[in-house]
Amino acid sequence: MEKEKPSGASKGPAGRIRREIGPGEYQLGYVCAGLQSVAEVKKLLEERGLDEQFVIGTKVLVDDTRDFYMYVDDREKRLVACLGHIRDSEQKTVYLDFLHELVHIFQLYDGRNLYDRRYKYVRRSTEIEAYSVAVNEGRRMGMSEKELMDYLLVEWISEDEHRELAESVGIDTAAID
């Protein structure tokens, strides 16, 4: 697990993650409090006629048996998070990952296919939307474009795909080089 760890100013609910949690199933509001207060999450709730309890009550399985970041289990309709990632990765990264995966929960609620293999990872509309929300929140928290670019760096995409994803979510990659 070698995800680049952004640094810099932190504003907002990023500090409300229970990093000393143990393995098991929890509600998202317990593991990462405050996501329901994020402006873009409020908008997603309002668009669907849902209340904050949708976010707070989203199930999270904290798994200590494998090494990964987070993903959505579309069959169980829950978020799955690696215990090591929650405890050891930079707090802002974990927070943005919870936000990113929460967007996927909304997409699942809408009946969208999160894992449509007809499209490359960086071209899936579901990934672009989820990363866009995370990047916008990162900007609100005061992260630089370089830090956001680093946040988007995951080992399963190539350098060209990394640049494509960054541009798809509104990062001016030419200004960073």
N, C-alpha and C positions, 0 to 999 in steps of 0.2 A: 504494500500500500504506500505509494510514493507520490501523493498529490502535493503540488506546490502549495505552500501555506502563505496566504496574503497577510499583510500587517497593516497598521495605520489606525486612524481614529475610529472609534466605535460608538455609535449612537443607537439607542433603541433596544429592542428586546433581545438582542444577541447575547446579553449577559444572563439570560434566564434559562439556561440549559442545565439539567441535572446531570452533571458529568460523572458523578459517583454512583450512578444507577447500576443495578445488577441485571443479569439476563432475565427475560420474562416479557409478558405482554402488559402494556400500559396504555393510557389515553395520551394522545399527543399533548394535550393541555398540561399534563403532569410532567412530561419529558422535556418539552420546549414551550414554556409558557409565553403567552403574548402574541403568538402568530395571528390570532383572530383580530388583533389591533392594527396590523400592517395595512396600509391604505389599499394596496393592490388586492389583498385578501378580502378586505371589506367589499371591494368592487366585485370580486368573483362571487362572494356570498349574495350580494344584492342582485346581481344578474340572474341568479338561480332561485331567488326567493328563499334562501336558507338563512338560518341564524348562526350566531357564533358557536353554538353547541356542535354544529357540524365539524368545525375545526377542532374544538376542544376534545370532542369525543372520538375523533379518528383514532383507530387502533394502531399501535406501534409494537412490533415484535423486536425486542432487543436481543440480538443473536451473538453469542460468544463462541460459536463453533467454527466460524469461517472468517477469512480476512477479505473484506470488501468495504464499500462506503455505505450506501443506502439504495434501496429500490422499492418499487411498489409491487406487491404480490397481488396481481389482478384477480386471481381466483378467490383469495380470502378478503380482498378489498381492504388491505392494510399496508402500512408502511413497514419495511423491514430495515433495521439499522444495525450496523456492526458495533458491538460494544467497544472495541478498540478505537474505532473512528470517533465515537462520542467522547471517549475519555482522553484520547491522545492527539487528535487533530486540532488545529487552531480553532478557537471558539467561533470566530466569524465564519469559517468554512463550514463547520457543522451546522450553524444556524442557517446559512444560505442553502445548504443541502436539504435541511428539513423543509424550508420554504419551497425549494425546487420540487421535492417529492410531494408536498401538499398540493401543488398545482396539478401534478399527475393524478392525485386523488379526485380533484374536481373534474379532470378530463375523463376519468373512469366513470364518475357519476353521470357525465354527459353521454356515456356510451361509446367513447372513442377508444380505438385500439392503440394502446401504449407501445406495443412492440411490433409494429407493422414492418415486417422484414422486406417489403417491396422498396423501402427507402433506406438509404444509409442513415446511421445514427444522427449525424449532423444535419440531415435534411428532413428529418421527421418533424412535422408541424408541432407535435406534442413536445419534443425536446426544445425546439426554438422558443415556444411559448414559455415553458418552464424556466429555461435559462434566462429569457428576457426579464421575467419577474425577479429572478435572483439578482441579475445585474442591476436592474433599477433599484432594488433595495440596497445593494452594495453601494451604489452611488449615493443614495440617501444617507447611508451610514458614513460617508466620507472616504470611501475607497477610491484610489486612483484608477485610471484606465489600465495601467500596467498591472495593478493588483487584480483587477477584474479579469484581465487577460490570463493571468496566472491561475485564477480560480477556475477558468474554463478548461485548463489543461488536465486531461485525463489520459491515462496510458493506453486506452484502447482506440484512440484516434491518432491519425498521422499529423504531422506538422501542417500540411496543407489543409486538412480537415479542421484542425484547430483554428487556423486563420479564417476559414469559411464560416465556422460556427460563430466566431467573434464578430465578424462582419454582419452575419445574420441577426445578431442581437444588438447591433448598433455601436459596436466598438470600432473606432477609426484606427485600424491596425497600422496604417502608414505613419500615423503620428507617434506611434509607440516605438517603431524600429529605430 
